[in-house]
Amino acid sequence: MRIASIATTLPGAEPVRYRDATPLDGFDAVVWNPNALPAEYAPERADDGALTVGGSQAFLADLRRRRLELRALLERGGTLVIEPPRPATLRVHTLEAILAVPVGQALPLDGLVTEPARPRALRFAGGAPFRAFWEQAGDTLAPAVRLRAPGGEPLFHDADGSDVFGLYWAQQRGRVLLLPPPRPEHGGPYAAALLRLIEALTGELDARLPAWASAVVPPDERPARAALAQLEAERAALDQRIAAVRRTLQPLERRKLLFTAAGRALMDAVADAFWSLGCSVLQGPFGDTDLVIEHAAGGALAHVVASRDAIGPAALIPLDGWLASLAARERRPLRGLLIVNPHRDRPPAQRPAVSEELTTAAAARGHRVITGYDLLGLVVAAAAGRDGGRQSIATLLGGAGRWQGIPFEP
């Protein structure tokens, strides 16, 4: 049986960091302390205490990935042991605000509510095989979180039976155990009892070697064990390198949303692009498709439009009205910027040219039009330090008509 331990120590288990690239699909059980998540992402915090934009994107991507992996573990009949999460949060940056994401949101469970509490005395309320765990490790437990859930079998109650401090919850073909941690000085007995419980729940207790059997190593087993230890060390180092490269690659790949996405995903990608070009970006005052872009070279009100077909001059109508509304209260005039992603379901090389009617109408009204793909070209050029990269932002914000962009080799 392969057991992964995330942010906790368990003899015989393979330690895995939550944010590492190591997948969980090869494990039969996972033991996890989600309360360690804030500490694991602490290096990504900005001065305001929230995760940086890049750190926020990495955390949210890790959260989605790990939730899917944990759900898959349960679907194939695995066991997930979780230390009940305290109601802590991680503050993450989004386009419009800083949001507090509860640690409990990382769990692959619905409807679980946790609250800080300590029982006056802990009382066992389950049956087999949990009774053996209680008899071996019950006096080592240090519960600090009470649980409320729409389902599951309570394992530990307060003395009066009012609060639940441990829960067994069947999920898909697998099972979730919400168990309080042990007191630090009793980690050994707790770990032994937990391993025994996981084995019993899988129904393979008699076929599994006890934990102490690993200490009996015949001479012909030693070379294989040494080779395995070396390979596992190399894999851990490689996993860390893979995770670092993935964190570097993720924001680079997200830029491709500029020519594939619509809606909020496209808006976020556009905002990120202009931030990378040295602009300040704010959500516009007129709805979900406008942004206010500020730069030393000038300011613009951007209207972001995506379509699976061509985009015509009608896309300029909202921009005209918004600019007229802002003209009365802005100290300096804002230019109109239409950012379009037409034919977004096709590869860029197969897309028709931008509508000539749109280009002509925009030039006549003093607005600039740029496609998401051309905006990506500008961002790539700026990141590479090429002439016409960051400098082109002045041309983009200061002119009218179609902005042709800076070509790059895909």
VOPAGU-2260 file (C-alpha; in pm, 1 decimal, decimal comma):
REM VOPAGU-2260
SITE   aa  ch    i         X         Y         Z
SITE  MET   A    0       0,0       0,0       0,0
SITE  ARG   A    1     132,7     344,5     -94,0
SITE  ILE   A    2      45,9     627,1     141,5
SITE  ALA   A    3     125,1     993,0      79,5
SITE  SER   A    4     164,8    1231,8     370,0
SITE  ILE   A    5     106,3    1602,3     301,7
SITE  ALA   A    6     226,8    1847,1     569,2
SITE  THR   A    7     237,4    1573,1     830,5
SITE  THR   A    8     468,8    1289,2     930,8
SITE  LEU   A    9     370,1     923,6     913,9
SITE  PRO   A   10     620,2     635,3     922,2
SITE  GLY   A   11     617,7     441,5     597,2
SITE  ALA   A   12     436,5     717,8     407,0
SITE  GLU   A   13     591,3     917,8     124,5
SITE  PRO   A   14     610,0    1291,4     203,8
SITE  VAL   A   15     458,7    1512,5     -64,8
SITE  ARG   A   16     429,1    1890,8     -59,5
SITE  TYR   A   17      86,3    2024,3    -149,9
SITE  ARG   A   18     224,4    2255,5    -418,2
SITE  ASP   A   19     469,5    2006,4    -569,9
SITE  ALA   A   20     413,7    1842,5    -906,6
SITE  THR   A   21     397,8    1492,0    -756,6
SITE  PRO   A   22      60,0    1347,5    -861,3
SITE  LEU   A   23    -149,9    1146,1    -618,3
SITE  ASP   A   24    -279,2     892,9    -868,3
SITE  GLY   A   25     -33,9     624,5    -757,6
SITE  PHE   A   26    -133,9     630,1    -391,1
SITE  ASP   A   27    -387,8     419,4    -204,8
SITE  ALA   A   28    -425,2     665,9      82,4
SITE  VAL   A   29    -338,0    1026,8     162,9
SITE  VAL   A   30    -287,1    1171,4     510,0
SITE  TRP   A   31    -308,2    1550,4     502,7
SITE  ASN   A   32    -293,7    1847,3     736,2
SITE  PRO   A   33    -452,2    2136,3     539,6
SITE  ASN   A   34    -377,7    2374,5     828,5
SITE  ALA   A   35     -22,7    2397,1     689,0
SITE  LEU   A   36    -137,6    2561,1     362,8
SITE  PRO   A   37     -86,0    2923,8     479,1
SITE  ALA   A   38     271,4    2844,2     585,5
SITE  GLU   A   39     349,3    2663,1     259,6
SITE  TYR   A   40     250,7    2967,7      55,0
SITE  ALA   A   41     400,7    3222,6     295,7
SITE  PRO   A   42     695,5    3294,1      59,4
SITE  GLU   A   43     442,6    3421,4    -195,8
SITE  ARG   A   44     296,9    3687,0      35,4
SITE  ALA   A   45     321,9    4054,4     -56,0
SITE  ASP   A   46     363,0    4340,1     189,9
SITE  ASP   A   47     -14,0    4364,4     239,0
SITE  GLY   A   48     -27,8    4006,1     363,8
SITE  ALA   A   49    -206,6    3873,9      55,9
SITE  LEU   A   50     -44,8    3642,9    -195,5
SITE  THR   A   51     115,7    3817,8    -489,8
SITE  VAL   A   52     -63,3    3802,3    -824,7
SITE  GLY   A   53     167,9    3523,8    -939,5
SITE  GLY   A   54     143,5    3347,0    -603,9
SITE  SER   A   55    -236,1    3375,8    -612,9
SITE  GLN   A   56    -250,9    3218,0    -957,6
SITE  ALA   A   57     -18,3    2937,6    -847,3
SITE  PHE   A   58    -218,2    2868,3    -529,8
SITE  LEU   A   59    -554,2    2862,7    -707,5
SITE  ALA   A   60    -414,8    2633,5    -977,6
SITE  ASP   A   61    -270,3    2400,7    -711,8
SITE  LEU   A   62    -601,8    2403,9    -526,9
SITE  ARG   A   63    -795,6    2298,4    -836,9
SITE  ARG   A   64    -538,3    2032,6    -926,6
SITE  ARG   A   65    -522,5    1878,4    -579,8
SITE  ARG   A   66    -901,3    1880,0    -536,3
SITE  LEU   A   67    -937,9    1684,9    -859,8
SITE  GLU   A   68    -667,3    1439,3    -754,5
SITE  LEU   A   69    -824,4    1383,9    -413,2
SITE  ARG   A   70   -1166,0    1329,6    -567,5
SITE  ALA   A   71   -1010,8    1077,3    -807,0
SITE  LEU   A   72    -849,3     901,0    -509,3
SITE  LEU   A   73   -1191,7     859,9    -348,6
SITE  GLU   A   74   -1354,7     749,8    -673,1
SITE  ARG   A   75   -1109,4     462,5    -709,6
SITE  GLY   A   76   -1167,8     347,3    -350,1
SITE  GLY   A   77    -884,0     523,1    -167,3
SITE  THR   A   78    -868,1     659,6     185,4
SITE  LEU   A   79    -820,5    1027,0     271,9
SITE  VAL   A   80    -730,8    1117,3     630,6
SITE  ILE   A   81    -761,7    1488,6     707,2
SITE  GLU   A   82    -675,8    1687,5    1015,6
SITE  PRO   A   83    -984,8    1909,5    1052,6
SITE  PRO   A   84    -900,3    2253,9     916,3
SITE  ARG   A   85    -929,7    2557,9    1135,9
SITE  PRO   A   86   -1129,9    2843,5     978,7
SITE  ALA   A   87    -819,4    3018,3     842,3
SITE  THR   A   88    -796,9    3189,6     503,7
SITE  LEU   A   89    -543,8    3276,6     235,7
SITE  ARG   A   90    -589,8    3620,2      82,1
SITE  VAL   A   91    -547,9    3611,2    -294,5
SITE  HIS   A   92    -534,3    3879,2    -562,6
SITE  THR   A   93    -794,0    3879,8    -838,0
SITE  LEU   A   94    -849,1    4136,5   -1108,8
SITE  GLU   A   95   -1099,3    4337,5    -906,9
SITE  ALA   A   96   -1022,8    4273,3    -540,7
SITE  ILE   A   97    -838,7    4075,8    -278,4
SITE  LEU   A   98   -1045,1    3774,8    -173,1
SITE  ALA   A   99   -1012,1    3554,3     133,8
SITE  VAL   A  100   -1011,5    3185,7      35,9
SITE  PRO   A  101   -1092,5    2954,6     330,3
SITE  VAL   A  102    -848,3    2670,7     384,4
SITE  GLY   A  103   -1148,0    2437,9     395,1
SITE  GLN   A  104   -1216,3    2516,0      28,7
SITE  ALA   A  105    -918,6    2295,6     -58,8
SITE  LEU   A  106   -1102,5    1986,4      72,6
SITE  PRO   A  107   -1282,5    1764,0    -179,8
SITE  LEU   A  108   -1596,6    1774,4      36,4
SITE  ASP   A  109   -1921,6    1965,4      22,3
SITE  GLY   A  110   -2104,5    2108,0     321,2
SITE  LEU   A  111   -1837,3    2063,8     587,3
SITE  VAL   A  112   -1826,0    2341,1     848,8
SITE  THR   A  113   -1550,0    2364,6    1110,0
SITE  GLU   A  114   -1531,0    2583,2    1419,6
SITE  PRO   A  115   -1262,3    2620,6    1688,3
SITE  ALA   A  116   -1364,4    2429,7    1999,9
SITE  ARG   A  117   -1216,9    2202,0    2264,1
SITE  PRO   A  118   -1419,8    1925,2    2428,7
SITE  ARG   A  119   -1439,3    1895,5    2803,9
SITE  ALA   A  120   -1384,3    1524,6    2753,3
SITE  LEU   A  121   -1374,5    1312,0    2439,6
SITE  ARG   A  122   -1612,2    1019,4    2404,0
SITE  PHE   A  123   -1593,1     746,3    2139,2
SITE  ALA   A  124   -1910,3     696,1    1933,1
SITE  GLY   A  125   -1814,1     459,8    1649,0
SITE  GLY   A  126   -1780,7      90,2    1586,8
SITE  ALA   A  127   -1525,1    -144,6    1432,7
SITE  PRO   A  128   -1256,5     -91,5    1309,6
SITE  PHE   A  129   -1248,3     253,3    1469,9
SITE  ARG   A  130   -1273,9     110,9    1820,6
SITE  ALA   A  131    -926,5     -40,6    1790,1
SITE  PHE   A  132    -789,7     301,6    1687,8
SITE  TRP   A  133    -965,2     461,4    1986,1
SITE  GLU   A  134    -826,6     203,5    2226,6
SITE  GLN   A  135    -472,4     250,0    2097,6
SITE  ALA   A  136    -465,5     625,0    2043,3
SITE  GLY   A  137    -775,2     783,9    2197,1
SITE  ASP   A  138    -586,6     928,8    2494,0
SITE  THR   A  139    -329,4    1090,6    2260,2
SITE  LEU   A  140    -578,5    1304,1    2066,2
SITE  ALA   A  141    -581,7    1683,4    2094,2
SITE  PRO   A  142    -903,0    1799,7    1922,3
SITE  ALA   A  143    -932,9    2172,4    1859,9
SITE  VAL   A  144   -1199,6    2185,5    1586,2
SITE  ARG   A  145   -1559,5    2072,4    1596,3
SITE  LEU   A  146   -1730,6    1947,8    1282,5
SITE  ARG   A  147   -2069,4    1990,7    1123,2
SITE  ALA   A  148   -2144,4    1799,3     804,7
SITE  PRO   A  149   -2454,2    1688,1     611,9
SITE  GLY   A  150   -2345,4    1325,3     628,6
SITE  GLY   A  151   -2094,6    1091,9     779,8
SITE  GLU   A  152   -2065,1     877,7    1090,1
SITE  PRO   A  153   -1951,7    1061,6    1406,9
SITE  LEU   A  154   -1653,4     897,5    1571,0
SITE  PHE   A  155   -1578,1    1127,1    1863,9
SITE  HIS   A  156   -1819,6    1341,4    2065,6
SITE  ASP   A  157   -1785,8    1586,6    2346,7
SITE  ALA   A  158   -1876,9    1436,9    2683,7
SITE  ASP   A  159   -2238,2    1557,0    2656,0
SITE  GLY   A  160   -2267,5    1440,0    2294,6
SITE  SER   A  161   -2337,6    1787,2    2157,5
SITE  ASP   A  162   -2028,8    1841,4    1940,8
SITE  VAL   A  163   -1854,2    1613,9    1690,4
SITE  PHE   A  164   -1472,3    1606,1    1683,3
SITE  GLY   A  165   -1410,1    1313,4    1449,2
SITE  LEU   A  166   -1599,1    1188,4    1146,5
SITE  TYR   A  167   -1600,5     898,2     901,9
SITE  TRP   A  168   -1752,4     998,9     570,4
SITE  ALA   A  169   -1809,3     758,6     280,5
SITE  GLN   A  170   -1737,9     934,1     -51,1
SITE  GLN   A  171   -1783,2     762,2    -387,8
SITE  ARG   A  172   -1609,1     424,4    -351,9
SITE  GLY   A  173   -1361,1     561,4    -100,2
SITE  ARG   A  174   -1368,8     710,2     245,3
SITE  VAL   A  175   -1273,9    1027,3     428,3
SITE  LEU   A  176   -1157,5    1032,6     788,4
SITE  LEU   A  177   -1158,9    1362,4     974,0
SITE  LEU   A  178    -942,2    1290,2    1276,8
SITE  PRO   A  179    -803,9    1528,1    1539,0
SITE  PRO   A  180    -423,4    1534,1    1561,2
SITE  PRO   A  181    -226,9    1382,9    1848,0
SITE  ARG   A  182     -45,1    1577,5    2113,2
SITE  PRO   A  183     314,7    1628,6    1994,1
SITE  GLU   A  184     463,5    1391,2    2252,0
SITE  HIS   A  185     233,5    1105,9    2143,8
SITE  GLY   A  186     292,5    1103,2    1769,5
SITE  GLY   A  187     433,6     749,4    1767,3
SITE  PRO   A  188     134,3     561,5    1915,0
SITE  TYR   A  189    -104,1     771,8    1705,4
SITE  ALA   A  190      84,0     695,9    1382,3
SITE  ALA   A  191      90,7     322,5    1451,0
SITE  ALA   A  192    -280,4     318,3    1527,5
SITE  LEU   A  193    -358,8     524,6    1218,3
SITE  LEU   A  194    -164,4     293,6     986,5
SITE  ARG   A  195    -348,1      -2,5    1134,6
SITE  LEU   A  196    -681,7     172,9    1080,5
SITE  ILE   A  197    -605,7     257,3     716,5
SITE  GLU   A  198    -510,4    -104,0     650,0
SITE  ALA   A  199    -827,8    -229,5     818,3
SITE  LEU   A  200   -1046,0       4,6     614,2
SITE  THR   A  201    -899,1    -124,6     290,2
SITE  GLY   A  202    -988,8    -479,9     393,0
SITE  GLU   A  203    -631,0    -598,7     345,3
SITE  LEU   A  204    -509,6    -613,5     701,3
SITE  ASP   A  205    -411,8    -979,6     699,7
SITE  ALA   A  206    -225,8    -948,4     369,4
SITE  ARG   A  207     -18,8    -647,0     473,7
SITE  LEU   A  208     308,8    -650,9     655,6
SITE  PRO   A  209     307,2    -473,4     991,6
SITE  ALA   A  210     508,2    -152,1    1006,0
SITE  TRP   A  211     779,5    -308,4    1221,4
SITE  ALA   A  212     851,2    -570,4     950,8
SITE  SER   A  213    1033,8    -306,4     745,0
SITE  ALA   A  214    1310,3    -310,1    1008,1
SITE  VAL   A  215    1387,5    -674,5     925,7
SITE  VAL   A  216    1612,5    -650,4     618,3
SITE  PRO   A  217    1782,2    -969,0     490,5
SITE  PRO   A  218    2118,4    -922,1     312,6
SITE  ASP   A  219    1976,8    -983,4     -35,2
SITE  GLU   A  220    1712,5    -714,6      23,1
SITE  ARG   A  221    1960,0    -439,5     115,3
SITE  PRO   A  222    2082,1    -350,9    -238,1
SITE  ALA   A  223    1726,0    -313,6    -362,9
SITE  ARG   A  224    1631,5    -100,3     -62,3
SITE  ALA   A  225    1936,9     121,9    -112,9
SITE  ALA   A  226    1856,3     160,9    -482,9
SITE  LEU   A  227    1494,2     245,1    -397,3
SITE  ALA   A  228    1603,7     507,3    -144,1
SITE  GLN   A  229    1835,4     665,6    -399,5
SITE  LEU   A  230    1565,2     671,9    -666,6
SITE  GLU   A  231    1311,5     820,4    -428,3
SITE  ALA   A  232    1557,3    1095,8    -335,0
SITE  GLU   A  233    1617,5    1166,2    -704,4
SITE  ARG   A  234    1243,4    1168,7    -770,0
SITE  ALA   A  235    1184,2    1414,6    -485,6
SITE  ALA   A  236    1451,7    1646,0    -623,7
SITE  LEU   A  237    1309,4    1610,6    -974,9
SITE  ASP   A  238     955,7    1677,5    -848,0
SITE  GLN   A  239    1075,8    2002,8    -695,0
SITE  ARG   A  240    1240,8    2106,9   -1021,3
SITE  ILE   A  241     928,0    2014,3   -1219,1
SITE  ALA   A  242     710,8    2213,2    -979,5
SITE  ALA   A  243     936,4    2517,7   -1014,1
SITE  VAL   A  244     926,1    2501,7   -1394,9
SITE  ARG   A  245     549,0    2454,2   -1391,7
SITE  ARG   A  246     510,5    2762,3   -1174,4
SITE  THR   A  247     721,5    2953,2   -1427,4
SITE  LEU   A  248     528,0    2813,2   -1723,7
SITE  GLN   A  249     181,0    2870,9   -1584,4
SITE  PRO   A  250     162,2    3250,1   -1624,1
SITE  LEU   A  251     327,9    3221,1   -1966,6
SITE  GLU   A  252      64,4    2975,9   -2086,8
SITE  ARG   A  253    -217,0    3183,8   -1937,7
SITE  ARG   A  254    -126,0    3461,2   -2183,1
SITE  LYS   A  255    -274,8    3243,3   -2457,7
SITE  LEU   A  256    -617,2    3322,8   -2315,1
SITE  LEU   A  257    -575,9    3652,6   -2500,4
SITE  PHE   A  258    -665,2    3477,4   -2825,5
SITE  THR   A  259    -872,3    3180,7   -2703,2
SITE  ALA   A  260   -1093,5    3299,3   -2416,4
SITE  ALA   A  261   -1406,0    3505,1   -2361,9
SITE  GLY   A  262   -1574,1    3659,1   -2059,2
SITE  ARG   A  263   -1393,5    3689,0   -1727,4
SITE  ALA   A  264   -1099,9    3471,9   -1835,5
SITE  LEU   A  265   -1029,9    3706,4   -2128,0
SITE  MET   A  266   -1069,4    4013,3   -1907,1
SITE  ASP   A  267    -816,7    3874,8   -1658,5
SITE  ALA   A  268    -571,5    3795,7   -1938,9
SITE  VAL   A  269    -605,3    4146,1   -2085,1
SITE  ALA   A  270    -549,3    4303,9   -1743,2
SITE  ASP   A  271    -241,2    4088,5   -1683,6
SITE  ALA   A  272    -105,5    4184,9   -2026,2
SITE  PHE   A  273    -129,9    4557,6   -1958,5
SITE  TRP   A  274      13,4    4519,4   -1609,0
SITE  SER   A  275     314,9    4348,0   -1765,5
SITE  LEU   A  276     350,9    4644,5   -2002,4
SITE  GLY   A  277     386,1    4887,1   -1712,7
SITE  CYS   A  278      25,1    5006,8   -1702,2
SITE  SER   A  279    -215,3    5039,8   -1413,0
SITE  VAL   A  280    -540,8    4854,5   -1473,3
SITE  LEU   A  281    -873,4    4903,5   -1297,3
SITE  GLN   A  282   -1209,7    4745,0   -1353,9
SITE  GLY   A  283   -1417,1    4992,7   -1553,0
SITE  PRO   A  284   -1731,8    5155,5   -1413,8
SITE  PHE   A  285   -1976,2    5031,1   -1676,9
SITE  GLY   A  286   -1993,6    4654,1   -1636,1
SITE  ASP   A  287   -1796,7    4336,6   -1691,2
SITE  THR   A  288   -1631,6    4419,4   -2024,0
SITE  ASP   A  289   -1456,7    4753,0   -1963,6
SITE  LEU   A  290   -1118,8    4837,4   -1813,5
SITE  VAL   A  291    -952,1    5167,5   -1734,8
SITE  ILE   A  292    -586,3    5154,8   -1841,2
SITE  GLU   A  293    -341,1    5418,2   -1715,1
SITE  HIS   A  294      10,2    5475,0   -1846,7
SITE  ALA   A  295     257,8    5761,6   -1857,7
SITE  ALA   A  296     189,9    5777,3   -2231,6
SITE  GLY   A  297    -184,2    5825,3   -2177,2
SITE  GLY   A  298    -501,3    5664,2   -2056,2
SITE  ALA   A  299    -765,3    5454,8   -2227,2
SITE  LEU   A  300   -1103,4    5304,8   -2162,7
SITE  ALA   A  301   -1092,9    4954,2   -2304,9
SITE  HIS   A  302   -1390,9    4752,3   -2421,7
SITE  VAL   A  303   -1313,1    4379,2   -2445,9
SITE  VAL   A  304   -1517,0    4170,4   -2690,9
SITE  ALA   A  305   -1487,4    3804,9   -2797,1
SITE  SER   A  306   -1681,9    3608,8   -3054,4
SITE  ARG   A  307   -1675,4    3283,5   -3246,2
SITE  ASP   A  308   -1752,1    3490,6   -3556,8
SITE  ALA   A  309   -1645,2    3827,1   -3696,4
SITE  ILE   A  310   -1675,5    4141,4   -3482,5
SITE  GLY   A  311   -1822,0    4444,4   -3656,6
SITE  PRO   A  312   -1861,7    4817,5   -3591,2
SITE  ALA   A  313   -2149,3    4757,1   -3347,8
SITE  ALA   A  314   -1883,6    4672,4   -3086,1
SITE  LEU   A  315   -1786,2    5042,1   -3085,8
SITE  ILE   A  316   -2130,8    5166,6   -2977,5
SITE  PRO   A  317   -2091,2    5095,1   -2602,7
SITE  LEU   A  318   -1742,8    5247,5   -2611,6
SITE  ASP   A  319   -1879,3    5572,5   -2759,1
SITE  GLY   A  320   -2136,9    5608,0   -2484,4
SITE  TRP   A  321   -1897,2    5522,4   -2202,2
SITE  LEU   A  322   -1638,0    5773,1   -2320,0
SITE  ALA   A  323   -1900,3    6045,6   -2344,9
SITE  SER   A  324   -2009,4    5970,5   -1989,0
SITE  LEU   A  325   -1653,7    5984,5   -1859,1
SITE  ALA   A  326   -1558,8    6301,7   -2046,1
SITE  ALA   A  327   -1747,5    6518,0   -1795,8
SITE  ARG   A  328   -1558,8    6389,1   -1490,4
SITE  GLU   A  329   -1210,3    6292,7   -1607,9
SITE  ARG   A  330    -929,6    6547,5   -1576,4
SITE  ARG   A  331    -764,7    6417,1   -1889,3
SITE  PRO   A  332    -945,0    6260,5   -2181,6
SITE  LEU   A  333    -936,0    5884,3   -2217,3
SITE  ARG   A  334    -885,9    5727,9   -2557,7
SITE  GLY   A  335   -1111,6    5449,8   -2672,8
SITE  LEU   A  336    -948,7    5105,8   -2700,6
SITE  LEU   A  337   -1138,4    4810,5   -2845,5
SITE  ILE   A  338    -974,5    4475,5   -2771,9
SITE  VAL   A  339   -1125,2    4202,3   -2986,1
SITE  ASN   A  340   -1091,9    3826,5   -3004,1
SITE  PRO   A  341   -1289,3    3727,6   -3315,6
SITE  HIS   A  342   -1312,0    3372,7   -3452,1
SITE  ARG   A  343   -1172,9    3257,8   -3118,0
SITE  ASP   A  344   -1235,7    2888,0   -3188,2
SITE  ARG   A  345    -989,6    2885,5   -3479,1
SITE  PRO   A  346    -607,3    2879,2   -3468,8
SITE  PRO   A  347    -466,3    3228,0   -3536,0
SITE  ALA   A  348    -327,1    3130,0   -3877,7
SITE  GLN   A  349    -675,7    3023,9   -3993,1
SITE  ARG   A  350    -862,7    3335,1   -3882,4
SITE  PRO   A  351    -995,8    3586,4   -4135,6
SITE  ALA   A  352    -865,1    3941,4   -4122,3
SITE  VAL   A  353   -1025,5    4184,2   -3881,7
SITE  SER   A  354   -1334,4    4343,0   -4030,6
SITE  GLU   A  355   -1240,3    4635,6   -4255,0
SITE  GLU   A  356   -1565,3    4808,0   -4156,6
SITE  LEU   A  357   -1462,6    4787,3   -3790,5
SITE  THR   A  358   -1116,8    4925,9   -3860,8
SITE  THR   A  359   -1254,2    5215,4   -4068,3
SITE  ALA   A  360   -1522,9    5304,0   -3813,1
SITE  ALA   A  361   -1272,9    5297,8   -3526,4
SITE  ALA   A  362   -1029,7    5526,5   -3709,5
SITE  ALA   A  363   -1309,2    5771,1   -3790,2
SITE  ARG   A  364   -1409,5    5792,7   -3423,5
SITE  GLY   A  365   -1053,6    5815,6   -3292,6
SITE  HIS   A  366   -1054,3    5469,7   -3131,7
SITE  ARG   A  367    -780,3    5209,9   -3144,3
SITE  VAL   A  368    -853,4    4843,7   -3226,5
SITE  ILE   A  369    -620,4    4559,4   -3127,7
SITE  THR   A  370    -673,3    4184,8   -3134,4
SITE  GLY   A  371    -585,8    3965,9   -2839,3
SITE  TYR   A  372    -328,5    3786,7   -3053,2
SITE  ASP   A  373    -157,3    4114,5   -3143,3
SITE  LEU   A  374    -162,1    4214,1   -2776,4
SITE  LEU   A  375      20,5    3890,4   -2698,6
SITE  GLY   A  376     282,3    3982,9   -2959,2
SITE  LEU   A  377     337,5    4314,5   -2786,0
SITE  VAL   A  378     373,7    4143,0   -2446,9
SITE  VAL   A  379     619,1    3886,6   -2585,0
SITE  ALA   A  380     829,9    4159,9   -2745,2
SITE  ALA   A  381     835,6    4359,8   -2423,2
SITE  ALA   A  382     935,8    4056,8   -2216,4
SITE  ALA   A  383    1220,0    3983,1   -2461,0
SITE  GLY   A  384    1342,7    4344,1   -2444,0
SITE  ARG   A  385    1294,8    4390,0   -2817,6
SITE  ASP   A  386    1264,1    4737,1   -2968,3
SITE  GLY   A  387     900,8    4823,1   -3006,6
SITE  GLY   A  388     795,5    4622,3   -2703,4
SITE  ARG   A  389     724,1    4843,0   -2403,8
SITE  GLN   A  390     779,2    5149,6   -2620,1
SITE  SER   A  391     486,8    5048,2   -2840,8
SITE  ILE   A  392     239,8    5103,9   -2559,4
SITE  ALA   A  393     261,9    5476,8   -2635,6
SITE  THR   A  394     174,8    5410,7   -3001,1
SITE  LEU   A  395    -105,1    5177,0   -2901,1
SITE  LEU   A  396    -266,1    5421,3   -2659,0
SITE  GLY   A  397    -201,8    5730,2   -2868,6
SITE  GLY   A  398    -331,0    5634,8   -3210,8
SITE  ALA   A  399    -649,2    5535,1   -3389,9
SITE  GLY   A  400    -753,0    5254,3   -3620,7
SITE  ARG   A  401    -612,3    4904,0   -3632,6
SITE  TRP   A  402    -290,1    4834,7   -3439,2
SITE  GLN   A  403    -106,6    4571,8   -3636,2
SITE  GLY   A  404     110,5    4443,0   -3356,1
SITE  ILE   A  405     459,0    4301,8   -3333,7
SITE  PRO   A  406     479,3    3960,4   -3503,7
SITE  PHE   A  407     637,4    3665,1   -3327,1
SITE  GLU   A  408     709,8    3310,1   -3429,1
SITE  PRO   A  409     460,1    3072,0   -3260,3
